[in-house]
Amino acid sequence: MGQSSEAQHLRYLFWQARTITHHLNDVKPAVMVVGGLYDAEDTYGAFETYKQIEQRNKKNNSILVMGPWFHGGWVRGKGDSFGDIRFGQETSTYYQKNFELPFFNYYLKGEGDFKAAEANVFFTGSNEWHAFDTWPVRTAKPQDLYLNEGGKLSKAASSGDNKFVEYTSDPNKPVPFQEGTITSRTREYMIADQRFVANRPDVMVFETDVLNEDLTMAGPIVADLSIAMTGTDADFIVKVIDVYPDSSSATSPVDKDIVMPGYQMLVRGEILRGKFRNSFSNPEPFKPNAITQVKVTLPDVAHTFKKGHKIMVQVQHTWFPLADRNPNQFMDIYKAKASDYLKNTHRIYFDQAHPSKISFSTL
């Protein structure tokens, strides 16, 4: 069954007309774009709104403030922790005193002064505020980490040929997006421990050796995967994770009995429906068993992986029920029947001719 091009085009036009980033032109007022790094409703929006205002307006007076918050968390709590992760300070209180109140006093009442940096971002892991003259950071350095055999994540690509890992994904037994019995989506899943899925056979896990020094990621992450599969469509979920050392003395503010040594803190996760890998307006099927490049762009991050920690990447193809299941066939999913949902055998390649990697920028 093929994808309905007319139905797909109508959906595309519907959402295009409602995408606010297309309309951020001729912005004249002072704008402070504020967002949360762990906003379960819209992680992408604040960063992209700021970027579009900057790109579309030669003269503008906009700045960016991003903290370790859930949706609206900058004014709905102290911001000293989220889920199991402590931030070592009251980040929301800091924002209110140093950004929100001075901004409105200055621009609405003409009182005081407001000289904030262009981009003001809190980095988790190191638990520090940083100020930059641009975002993404102009001086950040590009870096790659390659997926390799044996579940390794390393700076060097494999020098061998025809190397891959093969596994099966079954949409009838999907990978859950959070642990336990799911009755409703929590906002804490954005930062939660991923150990509950790390041993599943349909979740591919790659991790670095123990870090000898801090590594700070700043900006977007791109997962560039070389894949092959038996089906004509699939979803691709990529997660970047901070693995705590076995010797960690961290504690959870939620529950004293939560085990933090070995904790796998989700830093960022994103999903791409494979048929949209090249275009959201012109979906394409996969050719079964043909090696294909799939790039998944994750929303921006601001996180320091501390010395003694590890960086982990998980790749999977279901994230249920956060995302609807893909039948693994190129078709109109809205019309899929139970019998349409088929198993898919996947290969992720990591050889010299077909490397798979994540690309990011570091401070």
C-alpha positions in Angstrom: 0.0 0.0 0.0 1.5 3.3 -1.0 1.6 6.6 0.7 -1.2 9.0 -0.3 0.7 11.9 -1.9 -2.4 14.2 -1.8 -3.2 13.5 1.8 0.5 13.9 2.8 0.7 17.2 0.8 -2.4 18.6 2.6 -1.0 17.7 6.0 2.3 19.4 5.0 0.5 22.6 4.0 -1.6 22.6 7.2 1.4 22.5 9.4 3.5 24.8 7.2 1.0 27.6 7.6 1.1 27.2 11.4 4.8 27.0 11.9 5.6 30.2 13.8 9.3 30.3 12.7 8.2 31.1 9.2 6.5 34.3 10.4 9.2 35.9 12.6 9.9 38.8 10.2 10.1 42.5 10.9 10.5 41.9 14.7 10.9 45.4 16.3 10.3 45.1 20.1 13.0 43.8 22.5 12.6 40.1 22.8 13.9 37.7 25.4 13.4 34.1 24.2 13.2 31.8 27.3 13.1 28.1 27.2 13.8 24.8 29.0 16.4 22.3 28.1 14.0 19.6 29.3 10.7 21.0 28.0 8.7 17.9 27.1 6.2 20.0 25.1 8.7 22.0 23.0 12.4 21.4 23.4 13.0 22.6 19.8 10.9 25.8 19.8 12.9 28.3 22.0 16.2 27.6 20.3 14.7 27.8 16.8 12.6 30.9 17.6 15.8 32.7 18.7 17.7 31.5 15.7 15.0 32.6 13.2 14.6 36.1 14.8 18.4 36.5 14.4 18.5 35.2 10.8 15.4 37.0 9.5 16.0 40.4 11.0 19.1 42.4 10.2 18.3 44.8 13.1 16.9 43.2 16.2 17.1 43.3 19.9 16.7 39.7 20.9 18.5 37.5 23.5 18.3 33.9 24.5 18.0 32.4 28.0 17.9 28.6 28.4 17.9 26.7 31.7 17.4 23.1 32.9 13.7 23.5 33.1 10.5 21.7 32.2 7.7 23.6 30.4 7.4 26.9 32.2 9.8 25.7 34.9 11.6 29.0 35.0 8.7 30.6 36.8 7.0 27.5 38.4 9.6 26.5 41.0 13.1 27.1 42.3 14.8 25.1 39.5 17.3 23.4 41.9 16.5 20.0 40.5 14.4 18.1 38.0 13.6 14.4 38.3 16.6 12.6 39.8 19.1 15.3 38.8 20.3 18.1 41.1 21.6 21.4 39.6 23.4 22.7 42.7 21.6 26.1 42.7 18.1 27.6 42.3 18.3 28.2 38.5 14.7 29.6 38.3 15.3 32.1 41.1 18.5 33.2 39.4 16.7 33.7 36.1 13.9 35.7 37.8 16.3 38.0 39.6 18.9 38.5 36.9 16.9 38.3 33.7 13.1 38.5 34.0 12.7 41.3 36.5 15.5 43.6 35.1 14.2 43.0 31.5 10.7 44.1 32.2 11.7 47.0 34.5 14.0 48.4 31.8 11.9 47.9 28.7 8.4 48.5 30.2 9.1 51.0 33.0 12.4 52.6 31.9 14.0 51.7 35.2 17.5 50.4 35.9 19.7 48.8 33.2 19.7 45.6 31.3 22.9 44.4 29.8 22.5 40.6 29.5 24.7 38.7 27.0 23.3 37.6 23.7 23.0 33.9 24.8 22.7 32.9 28.4 22.7 29.2 28.9 22.8 26.9 31.9 25.0 23.8 31.3 23.9 20.7 33.2 26.6 18.3 34.4 28.9 21.1 35.3 25.9 23.1 36.7 27.1 26.5 35.5 25.7 29.5 33.7 27.6 30.5 30.5 27.3 33.7 28.5 28.0 33.8 24.8 27.9 36.4 22.0 26.1 33.9 19.7 24.2 30.7 19.7 25.2 28.3 18.5 28.6 29.2 20.0 30.9 30.8 17.4 34.1 29.4 19.0 32.8 25.8 19.6 34.8 23.1 18.0 33.3 20.3 15.9 33.8 16.7 17.0 32.7 13.3 15.9 32.2 10.0 17.8 31.9 6.9 15.8 29.7 3.8 16.4 31.9 0.7 16.4 31.7 -3.0 16.9 31.4 -4.3 20.4 29.2 -1.4 21.4 32.1 1.0 21.3 31.8 4.8 20.8 35.1 6.2 19.8 36.9 9.1 18.1 38.2 6.9 15.3 36.1 5.1 12.6 36.5 1.4 12.0 39.1 0.6 9.4 37.5 -2.7 8.5 35.0 -3.7 5.8 31.4 -5.0 6.0 31.0 -4.4 9.7 27.6 -4.1 11.2 25.2 -5.1 14.0 22.0 -6.8 13.1 18.8 -6.9 15.2 15.0 -7.1 14.9 12.5 -4.4 15.9 8.9 -5.5 16.4 6.2 -2.8 16.5 3.9 -5.2 18.4 6.4 -5.2 21.2 7.6 -1.6 21.3 10.2 0.0 23.4 8.6 2.1 26.2 9.7 5.7 26.6 9.6 5.6 30.4 9.9 3.0 33.1 7.0 1.3 34.9 3.3 1.2 34.1 2.5 4.1 31.9 -0.8 5.8 32.7 0.2 9.3 31.5 3.3 11.0 30.1 5.5 12.5 32.8 7.7 15.5 32.1 10.6 13.9 33.9 11.1 11.4 31.1 13.2 14.0 29.3 16.0 13.5 31.8 15.3 10.0 33.2 17.5 7.0 33.8 17.7 4.8 30.6 18.9 1.6 32.3 15.5 0.1 32.0 15.9 -0.4 28.2 19.6 -0.7 27.8 19.5 -4.5 27.8 16.7 -4.9 25.4 17.7 -6.7 22.2 16.0 -4.1 20.0 18.0 -1.2 21.6 21.5 -0.8 20.3 23.9 0.6 22.9 27.3 2.3 22.1 29.4 4.0 24.8 32.8 5.6 25.2 35.5 4.5 27.6 35.6 6.4 30.8 36.3 10.1 30.1 39.8 11.4 31.2 38.6 15.0 31.1 35.4 16.9 31.0 33.6 17.2 27.6 31.0 19.9 27.1 28.5 19.6 24.2 27.0 22.9 23.1 24.4 23.1 20.2 22.8 20.6 18.0 23.8 16.9 17.7 23.5 15.1 14.4 23.4 11.3 14.3 24.6 10.2 10.8 23.7 6.5 10.4 24.5 4.0 7.7 21.6 1.5 7.8 19.9 -1.3 5.9 16.6 -3.0 6.7 14.1 -5.4 5.4 11.1 -3.1 5.4 10.3 0.0 3.4 9.9 2.4 6.3 11.0 2.7 10.0 11.3 5.2 12.8 14.8 6.1 14.1 15.1 7.2 17.7 18.6 8.4 18.9 19.4 9.1 22.5 22.5 10.7 23.9 23.1 9.7 27.5 25.4 10.6 30.4 26.5 7.5 32.2 27.5 8.1 35.8 30.5 6.2 37.3 29.9 3.3 39.7 31.6 5.4 42.4 29.1 8.3 42.0 28.1 9.9 45.3 25.1 11.7 43.6 21.7 11.3 45.2 18.2 11.8 43.9 16.0 14.6 45.3 13.0 12.4 44.5 13.8 9.2 46.4 16.8 8.4 48.6 16.6 4.8 47.5 17.2 5.5 43.8 20.6 4.1 42.8 22.6 6.8 41.2 25.9 4.9 40.6 25.7 3.8 37.0 22.8 6.1 36.3 22.1 6.7 32.6 20.8 10.2 32.4 19.0 11.1 29.2 20.6 14.3 27.9 18.7 14.4 24.6 16.5 12.1 22.5 14.8 12.6 19.2 12.8 10.6 16.7 12.7 10.7 12.8 10.2 8.9 10.7 12.4 7.4 8.1 10.4 8.2 5.1 10.9 11.9 5.8 14.7 11.5 6.0 15.2 13.7 2.9 12.1 15.8 2.9 9.0 16.4 5.0 7.0 17.3 1.9 8.1 14.4 -0.3 8.3 11.1 1.7 10.4 8.3 0.2 10.3 4.5 0.8 13.5 2.6 1.7 14.8 0.0 -0.7 14.9 -3.2 1.3 18.4 -4.4 2.3 20.1 -1.4 0.6 22.6 0.6 2.6 21.1 4.0 3.2 22.2 7.1 5.0 19.8 8.5 7.6 20.6 11.7 9.5 18.7 12.5 12.7 19.1 16.0 14.0 18.6 16.3 17.8 17.6 19.6 19.4 20.4 21.7 20.9 22.0 20.5 24.1 24.1 22.3 26.8 25.7 19.6 28.9 29.1 18.7 30.4 30.0 15.1 30.6 32.3 15.1 33.6 35.6 13.3 34.0 35.0 9.7 35.1 31.6 9.6 33.3 30.9 7.9 29.9 29.0 9.1 26.8 26.4 6.6 25.6 24.3 6.5 22.4 21.2 4.4 22.1 19.5 3.6 18.8 16.0 2.1 18.6 12.9 2.1 16.4 10.0 2.4 18.7 9.3 4.9 21.6 5.9 4.0 22.7 3.4 5.5 23.4 5.3 8.8 23.1 5.3 8.2 19.3 2.9 6.2 17.4 4.1 2.9 16.0 5.4 2.6 12.5 4.2 -0.5 10.6 7.6 -0.7 8.9 5.9 -0.3 5.5 5.7 2.8 3.3 2.0 3.5 3.7 -0.5 6.0 5.2 -0.1 5.0 8.8 -3.5 6.6 9.6 -5.1 3.8 7.6 -2.9 0.9 9.0 -4.6 -2.2 10.2 -3.3 -4.5 12.9 -2.0 -6.9 10.3 0.1 -4.2 8.7 2.5 -4.0 11.6 5.5 -6.1 10.6 8.8 -7.0 12.2 11.8 -5.2 10.6 15.4 -6.6 10.6 17.9 -3.8 10.9 21.6 -3.4 10.3 23.7 -0.5 11.5 27.0 -0.3 9.6 30.2 1.0 11.0 32.9 0.1 8.5 35.3 2.3 6.5 32.9 2.7 3.5 29.8 3.1 5.6 30.6 4.8 9.0 27.9 5.7 11.5 28.6 8.6 13.9 27.3 11.4 16.0 28.5 14.9 15.3 28.4 17.8 17.8 30.3 20.9 19.0 32.3 21.3 22.1 33.4 24.3 24.2 
